[in-house]
Amino acid sequence: MQTQQTTLLVIGGGPGGYVAAIRAAQLGIATTLVEGARLGGTCLTIGCIPSKALIHASEAFHKTCQFAGDSAIGIHVESPRIDVAQTVRWKDGIVDKLTQGVGALLKKHGVKVIQGWAKVVDGKTVDVFEQEARVGTGAASLRIVCEHLLLAAGSQEVALPGMPFGGRVISSTQALSPAKVPKRLVVVGAGYIGLELGIAYRKLGAEVSVVEALDRILPLYDEELTKPVGASLRRLGLQLHLSCKVQGLNAAGDAVRMQSAQGKESELPADQVLVAIGRAPRTQGWGLESLLLDMNGRAVKIDDQCRTSMRHVWAIGDLTGEPMLAHRAMAQGEMVAEIISGKRRHFAPAAIAAVCFTDPEVVVVGQTPQEAAQAGLDCIHASFPFAANGRAMTLESSEGFVRVVARRDNHRVVGWQAVGAGVSELSTAFSHSIEMGACLEDVAGTIHAHPTLGEAVHEAALRALGHALHI
């Protein structure tokens, strides 16, 4: 078996891993990255990017179908149709370009990329197996000895007990590459993954039913934010079954058995069942247990520098638990590289934006009014509706609002929330204001371009100060 040495060895080529590798190489650190699948990880290949491509395509088709009927803006078409196979090829093309781009960046900066499956031997040693062999099915082809080991193995989909993936039961990965649109789709889980894909499939023409064990959709968001999403689901014709638990498939395998909170059992016919009940850190199958690291539940425990309980072993991204966000992993990876190079860094963001790409979109940055109160802060908050925003009206998307939360004593902004079409693009402004310690007066005193959705940000701050101009 061949042996190689490196200063930094990164396991995992997802957003956190590849960013860490690039930054380390920029700083002159000899870096090797091992990835068994495609560069880009879950986000680029089977998550964020392909799902947004499918969401965009479904929205375009849905809008075209609306133009086949009465159109308020005067556009009329006849007999719209969609070639799902071509849609998938288009989506795959985007993924290919991005993954090839990641590979080019790693090469440009001198990162040694090894395609293979890593198995940790100890904190300084990792064996690599050929892609075809996988871990544990034959001898390792390479042993890498390192000074620093960065674990960026990501996360994986969680299967429903008693309903493993296979046959009619699909994961979000499979849902992103449909051979055809099923007539009847049952989605298990009303979190962001389930609703994003459920809405997309509904717009593509499927009959969609969503089953959720809790009593409301998007349970991680406050109810005021989720109301416009619920209204949109009803307009689209999605069937919601809240406070219901899935019991499994029926004997014939063509329906989902569920039980209501009152104990009533029923069945939902299904051509496909999408299980979207969450993701879990990928801790099995690559030798993590050999390190005997301190754990935080199912996640690897880290400090504010992403150090694990073993010296010179680092962990970032989904492997370290919530929030499982690509941009969090990227920031952590960049920081670890800089610490290894000798810089003084700590991971202490003032806020990390969370975006739900439903219809309408939902953005949360910082604290909600409820969270601020629970933290003992005396805050004021105010909302500005998109119904009073000219740009939203011209986009035919005037539902939703922007909400700001600020301390009562000094007006320092501690949170932003928004729900509406395209509000994901406001997340950067939200994060900037909190990270830079802006006060309501700073936002209110900034001239916002007209006509834009961003004017709602300005007006929310004005309203919190008691002098909104357009409401």
N, C-alpha and C positions, 0 to 999 in steps of 0.2 A: 504493500500500500504506500502510495506517495505521500509525503509530508510537506506542508507549506507553513510558513510563518507570516504573521501580520500583526500590526499594532492593534487595529480595531477590526473585529469580526462582527458583522451584522447578520442576524438570522431573520429573514423576512424582507421582501422587496416591495412592501406596500408604501403608502404615503409617509409614514413615520420612518421606516427603514431606509428608503431610498433618499429621502431628504437628509437624514443623519449621515449617510454615506457620502453624499455630494458635499455637504458642509465640511465634514472631516477631511475629505481630500483637498478641498479649497484651503484648509488650514495646514496642509502639509503632513497629515497623518496617513500612514500606509493603511489602506482600508480594503477589506474584502467583504463582499455581500453574497450570501447564499439564498437562493430562491428556488423552490421546487416547481412552482407553477409559472404563471406569467408575471413579469414585472408590473407593478402597479397595484397589486394586492386586490382585496375585495372592492375597494372604492372604484378603481379604474376599470376593473374587468367584470365584476358581477354585482356591483352595488351602485354607488352614487351616480357615476357617469351614464352607464347603460339605462338605469331606471329613469333618469331625467330625459334621456333620448326617447324612451318609450312614452313617457308622459307627454312630451312635446308632440310626438306623432299622433297620439290619441286625441290630444286637444285640437290639433289641426284637422283631423278627420271629423271630430265631433262638430266643430265650427262649420265645416263644409256641409255636413248633413243638415245643419240648421238653415243654411242658405238654400237648401232644396225646398223649404217651406216659405213662410212669410219672413221677410227680412226688414228690420227697421232701418237698416242703412242702405237698402236698395240693391243688395247683391243676390243674384239668383243663379242656381246651378241645377243640373238635372242628373239624377241617378249616380250620386257619388259612390265610389267603392274604394276598398283598400286592399293592397297586395301585401299581406302580412309578411310573407317571405322576403319581399323587397325591403320592408320596414326593418326586419331583423338584420338584413345585410347592411343597410345604412347604419344602423346602430353599431354593428360589429366593426364597420369601417372607422367609426369615430374611436372606438376602443383600440383598434389596431394602431391608428395614428398616435394616440396618446402613449400607449405602451412602448411603441418604437421610439417615441420622443424621450421617454424616461431612460431607455437603454442608451440612446445617443448622449444624453446628458451625463450619465454615469461614465461612459467611455471617454467623453471630452475631459472630465475632471480626473481621470486616472484611477477610477475605482475598479478593482478586479471583481467581475461578476461571475459566479459559478452557478450554473444551472444544475440543481440536484437537491436531494432531501437531507436536511441536517439532522443529526442526532447528537445531543450534548453528552459528552463523556464526563467532563468536569468543568470547572469555571474557567479553564484555560484551553480546553481541548474539545474540538467538535469533529465528528466523522461525517463525511458526505457520501450519500448513496446516489447511484445513477437514477435518473428520472424514471426509467422503466422498472427499476428494481424496487424502489420505495424503501423506507426504513424497515429493517428487520427481515428482508427477503433476499439474503445474500450478503456478500462481503462488501464493506465500504470501499469506494474507489479512491478516497482522499481523506487525509487527516490534516486539520488546520489547527495550529497552535497560535494563540493570541495573547496579547497583554490585556486587552479590554474586550469583553463580550457584551454585545447589545442585543437584547431579546425583543423582537418586534414581530411576533408570530400572529398577531391579529386575533380575529374572533371567528366563530362559525355559527350557523343557524341552529336553533334549538328545535328539536323534533317534539311532537306531542306524544306523551306516553300512551301506548296502545294504538298509535297511528303513525308508524314510521314512514319516512319518505319512500316513495315507490308507487308505480302504477298511477292511479288517479290522484294520489297525494303528492303534491309538488312543493318545493321550496321557492323562495324568492329568486334564487339563481335560475331555476328552470322556468319560472314565470317570465323572465326577461327575454327568453328565446322561444316564443310559442311557434309551433308548427302551424297551428290554426287557432282561431279564437273559439273557446268552448261556448256552447249555448248557455250552460248553467255553471257558474263558478261560485263556490262557497269559500269565503275567506275566514279563517280562524284567527281572530285578533284584530282589534280596532285601534292599534297603535299606528305610528306613522308609516311603517312599512306596509301593513295590511291595507290601510286606507289609500296610500299613494297608488299602489298597484291595483286595488279594487276599483278606484275611480278610473284609472287608465283602461282597465278591461271593460268597464261599463261604457266608456266612450267609444271603445272599439266594437261595441255591439253585444257584449255578453250580458246575461241576466245575472246580477251579482247580489249575493246575500252575505252579510257580515255577522259573525257570531262573536260576542265579547262577554267574558265572564263578569266583568265589572258593569256598573250601571250607567256608564257613559262612554262616549268615544274619546280618543286621545286623552287618557286619564292623567298623563303627566303635565297637561296644560290646564289652566283654569277655565272654568265653564264659560266665562264671558268671551274668551278667545275662540272656543270651539263651537259656539252657537252658529256663527255664519257657515262653518263647515258642515254642521248638521243640516242646516237649511239647504245647502247645496246638494248634499247627499239625497235628500228627499226629492228635490227637483230633478235630479238625474235618474231617480227611480231605484236607487240601491235600497235593499231591504235590510234593516237593522234588527238584530236579535240581541238585545242587551240583557245583562244579568242571566245569561245562559251558559251552561257548561257543555262542552262537547264530550260525548261518551264514546265516540268512535264511529266507524262505518257500519252500516247495516249488513245483514248476512249476504245480501247480493252484491255489496260493495258499490252501490250506485246512489247512496244517500248518506248524509251525515246525521247521526243520532245526537240529539241535544236534550238537555234538561233545564227547565226554567227554575227561577229562584223558588217557585211554589212547588217544585217537584214534578211538574207536568212534563212528560216526555213526548217528543215529536221528531219528525224526520224532515230533512231538507234535501230534495233531489240534487245530485251534483254530477256533472261530467268531469269536473276537476275540483280538487280541494287544495287551496293554497294555505299552508300553515305558516303564519307570520306572528309567532308569539315571542319573538325576541332573539337575541344573539348572546353567546357566552364566550368568554376568553378561550382561545385555542391552547389548551394546556396538555393535551394528550398526544402521544404518538411521535414525539421528537426528543424524549429524554429529559424534559424539564424536571421531573421528579428526582433525578439524580443529584440535583443541586441542593435539595432540601431547603429551599428558600422560604422565608416567611410569606404567608399568604393572607389575603384579605377576602375571605370567602373563597370564591372560585378564581379570583384574580391575584396576580402577583403584587405583593405589597411593595410600595416605593415611597421614598421621601420626596421633598420638594426639589430635589435635583435628579429624580428618577433613578436613584441608587436603590438596589435591592439589599437584602440582608447579607449578601456575599460581596466582599471587596472586589471592585473592578468588574462587577456584573451589573448591568443596567437593564431597565425594561421600560418600554414606552407603548403608547397607543392602547388599543382594545384589550391587549393582554393584561393591562393594569386596571381594567374595569371602567365604570362610567365616569364621565360621559364618553361614549364610544363615537367619537367624531374624528374625521380625517384631519381636520385643521388643528385639533388638539395634538394628534400624533405628530404632525409636521413640526409644530412649535416645540414639542418635547424633543424630537430628534435633533433639531437644529441646536437646542440648548445643550444636549448631552455632548455633541461633537465639540462645542465650544468649551465646555468644562474639561473634557479630556485634553484639549489643546492648552489648557492653563488659564482660561478666562474665568472670571467669577460670575456665575449665573445661578438664578433660582427660578423655578417655575411658579410664578405667583400672579397669574393674569387677574385683572380686575373683573373681567367677565369673558365668557366664551359663548358666542352666538349659537343657538340651536334653531334649525330651520326645518319645517315640515312642508314638503312640496305637494300638499293636497290642493284641492280647488275649493275655496281660495287657499293661498299659502299662509303659513303661520310662522312668525319669528318671535323668539324670546331671547333677550339679552339682559343679563343682570337679574335683579330681584323684581318680582311681581308685588303688587300691594300686599297680598297675603303673606308672602315670604318676608317682606320688610317688617311687617307687624310682628311676625313670629320671631324675628331677629331682635326685636325690642326697639326698632327704629320708629320714630314719629315722622311719618311721611305724608306728603300730599301727592295726589295723582290726578291726571286729567287726560281725556281722550278727545280726538278730533276725527269725525267720521269722513270716510271717502265720499259719502253722498254729497258733501259740500266741497269736493275737490274737482276742479275743472278737468284735469288730466284723466282722472279716474272715469269721469263721465264719457270722455271721448274714446276711452278704451272699452266702453260698455261693461265696466267692472266697478260699480260705485258702492258695493257693499263692503263692510269691514271698517277698520279704524286704526289709528295709531295712538298708543297710550304711553305716557311718561310717568315715572315714579321718581320723586326727589325728596330729600330731607327737608323738613319744615324749617329747621333753624337756619341753615345756610344755603338752601336751594341746590345742593349738590345732587346731580343726577345719579341714581343708583340702579335704574332699570328702564328698559324700553320693551314694549310688546306691540306687535302689529298683526293684523289679519286682513288679507285682501290680495287681489291679483298683483303679482310682481313684487310683493313686499320683501322677498328674499334679498333683493338688491339694496334695501335700506339697512341691512344688517351691519354693513361696514360703518356707516355713519353712527349707528347706535353704539357699536363697539368703541369707536374712536372717542365719542363723547365721555363714555364711562372711564376708559383707560386714561384719558387725559385730565380727568377730574373736572369736567365741565359743570357749570351751574346752569340753571334754567335761563338766566340772563344771557349767558354765552350763546346758547342755542337761539334764543329769541332775538338776539342782536346780530345774528348771522343772516345775511341776505341769501335766501333760497331762490333758485331759478324758477321762473314761471313760464309755462305751466308744467309742473312735475308732481309726481306722487310725494316727493320730498317736502313739498309745502305743508303736508299734513304733519310732518315732524316739527316744523316751525310753529304751526298753529297749536299743536298740543302743548308746546312749551309756553306759548303766549297764554293759552287758556289756564294752565296751571298757575300762571302769574296773575290771572284775573282779568286779562284784557285781550281775549281772542278777537280777531278782526272779522272772520268770515263765518261766525256761528253765534 
